[in-house]
Amino acid sequence: MTRRCARKLLLVGCACLAAAGISSCSPGYVARGAYEQGKILLGRRDIPDVLKDPETPQEEREKLELVLEARAFALGIGLSPGGSFTTYSDIGKDTLSWVVVGARKDSFSLYTWWFPIVGRVPYKGFFDKEDAELQGKELEAEGYETWVRGTDAFSSLGWLDDPVLSTTLRNPPVRVANTVIHESVHSTVWIPGSVPFNESLAHFIAMKATEQFFVQRVAVCKAESGRDCSIVESMLGTARRDAEVQYDLALQVQALYAALDKLYSDPQLSSEQKIAKRSAVFSEHVTALRAKYPQMQALRQVNNAEIMQLKIYMTDLDLFRELFTRVKGDWAEFLRQIEDIRSQQDSGDGADPFLLLREKLKETP
C-alpha cells in the first residue's frame, strides 16, 4: 500500500480508530472503509453554501455557524485544523461508526490492532453495528470481555480536510464545539503508538478551550447592547460543569485502575479469585461517584474494556492542567512544550510521553 493510498483510507474516530492496514485488516474491511469514507468526502458541501440554502433548518444553521466559530477559535489558540470543518456532510444515519474494545477479565491486557501511520491501537471501528458486535463475540470466544459503543466524528489527523458530520450536529452546542476543538488537536499533534497520551491531551485541550470559547461568546454577546445572553451563558455553565464531571471521573478512573491493577497483579490469587474479588473493588471506588452524578452513563458494571477505554481519554489530565498553569495559560507555549515532547519521543528511544511530560514539569518553574 502506498503512502498516498494509506492517507485515503485512514479514519480516526473521536472515540475510535478505524484505519485500513493491509497487514492487520481483511481486504473486505479495507474496501468497506474506503467506500464509506469516500461517500462522506464526496457528499461534502461548503458550510457557507449550506448556510445560504433556504432549505437549511434553523437549528442546523446555528450549529454550523458555531462550528465555524469554534474552528476559528481553535486556529486562534494555535491549533491546526487545516481545511477541516469548513464543509458539511449529511451521512443519513444516527451513528458514524461503532468501536470495539477487548480486555482480559483478570487483567488490563487489551487486544490491539496495528494500522499504518497511527501504529498499534487498542480499538477498532466498524461502520455497521452488526460487524462490531460480531468482532466482539469473536474476542469473547478468545476469553476477552468487550465494550462496543458508537461514535459521531472522525479525524484524519490532518491528512484530509474532514467535514463536520450530521451525526455531530445532533449533539448539544457545547459538545459540537468540543468536538471541533478535540479533533483539531489530533490534526495538530499525534504521536504514533501513544494513543492514551494523544487522546488525553486532546480531551484536556478541548475541555479548557471550549470553556474559553464560550467565555468569549458571552463577552461578545454582552458587548452588544440589548441582547439576551442567557442562552450563551447557559452554554458556558454547561461547559464548566462538563469539565468538572470529567475531572472527577478521571480521578476515580485512575484510582479504580490502580486498585484493580494491584488485584490483578497479585501472584497469590488465581484467575477465578481475581475475577470474584474485582466487584467489591469496583463498588468501593464507583458508588460515591454514581451517587454524586446519578445520570452518569459510564461505569454501570465492572468491565475492564470500558475502564481501559475511559482511561485512554483520562490519563493524567491533572498533569496537562498543571503544565497549562505553569505556562500561565499561554496556549502557544503550552503547544510548544507538547511539540517538544513529541520531538523527544521521535528522536529518542520511544520513551513514554507521559514520563517526558512529568520530566518537563520538573524543569518548568
HELIX and SHEET records of a PDB file:
HELIX    1   1 ARG A    3  LEU A    9  1                                   7    
HELIX    2   2 PRO A   27  LEU A   42  1                                  16    
HELIX    3   3 ILE A   47  LYS A   52  1                                   6    
HELIX    4   4 GLN A   58  GLY A   76  1                                  19    
HELIX    5   5 LYS A  129  ALA A  141  1                                  13    
HELIX    6   6 SER A  166  LEU A  169  1                                   4    
HELIX    7   7 PRO A  173  THR A  188  1                                  16    
HELIX    8   8 VAL A  195  ALA A  223  1                                  29    
HELIX    9   9 SER A  230  TYR A  264  1                                  35    
HELIX   10  10 SER A  271  LYS A  292  1                                  22    
HELIX   11  11 ASN A  304  TYR A  313  1                                  10    
HELIX   12  12 LEU A  317  ARG A  326  1                                  10    
HELIX   13  13 TRP A  331  SER A  347  1                                  17    
HELIX   14  14 PRO A  353  GLU A  363  1                                  11    
SHEET    1   A 2 VAL A  12  GLY A  13  0                                        
SHEET    2   A 2 PHE A 154  SER A 155 -1                                        
SHEET    1   B 3 ARG A  45  ASP A  46  0                                        
SHEET    2   B 3 THR A  87  SER A  89 -1                                        
SHEET    3   B 3 VAL A 164  LEU A 165  1                                        
SHEET    1   C 3 LYS A 124  PHE A 126  0                                        
SHEET    2   C 3 SER A  97  ARG A 104 -1                                        
SHEET    3   C 3 TYR A 144  THR A 151 -1                                        
SHEET    1   D 2 TRP A 113  PHE A 115  0                                        
SHEET    2   D 2 GLY A 119  VAL A 121 -1                                        
END                                                                             
